[in-house]
C-alpha cells in the first residue's frame, strides 16, 4: 500500500503535492501575492486561491487516487473572484 493511501492526512498531502506540481507547470500569473489558500471542498475536489491585484484566481481540481497511490488530476477549472 502506498503511503498516500494510509491515512486521510497522507492522502491530502499527496493530492496537494500533485496540485502544486501542476500549478508550477500550468499557472502563468506573475503578479500578486501567491497562494492564499488550498481547501478541500469534497472528498476528491480541492480549490486553490491565488491572490492577484484586486481579485483571487480560483483553480478547482478534481482528482482520483489510484490503488498504487498515484494521484491523477481529472479536471481543472479556473474562475475569478473580484473584491
C-alpha positions, 0 to 999 in steps of 0.5 A, spaced: 500 500 500 502 506 498 503 511 503 498 516 500 493 511 501 494 510 509 491 515 512 486 521 510 492 526 512 497 522 507 492 522 502 491 530 502 498 531 502 499 527 496 493 530 492 496 537 494 503 535 492 500 533 485 496 540 485 502 544 486 506 540 481 501 542 476 500 549 478 508 550 477 507 547 470 500 550 468 499 557 472 502 563 468 500 569 473 506 573 475 503 578 479 500 578 486 501 575 492 501 567 491 497 562 494 492 564 499 489 558 500 488 550 498 481 547 501 478 541 500 471 542 498 469 534 497 472 528 498 476 528 491 475 536 489 480 541 492 480 549 490 486 553 490 486 561 491 491 565 488 491 572 490 492 577 484 491 585 484 484 586 486 481 579 485 483 571 487 484 566 481 480 560 483 483 553 480 478 547 482 481 540 481 478 534 481 482 528 482 482 520 483 487 516 487 489 510 484 490 503 488 498 504 487 497 511 490 498 515 484 494 521 484 491 523 477 488 530 476 481 529 472 479 536 471 481 543 472 477 549 472 479 556 473 474 562 475 475 569 478 473 572 484 473 580 484 473 584 491 
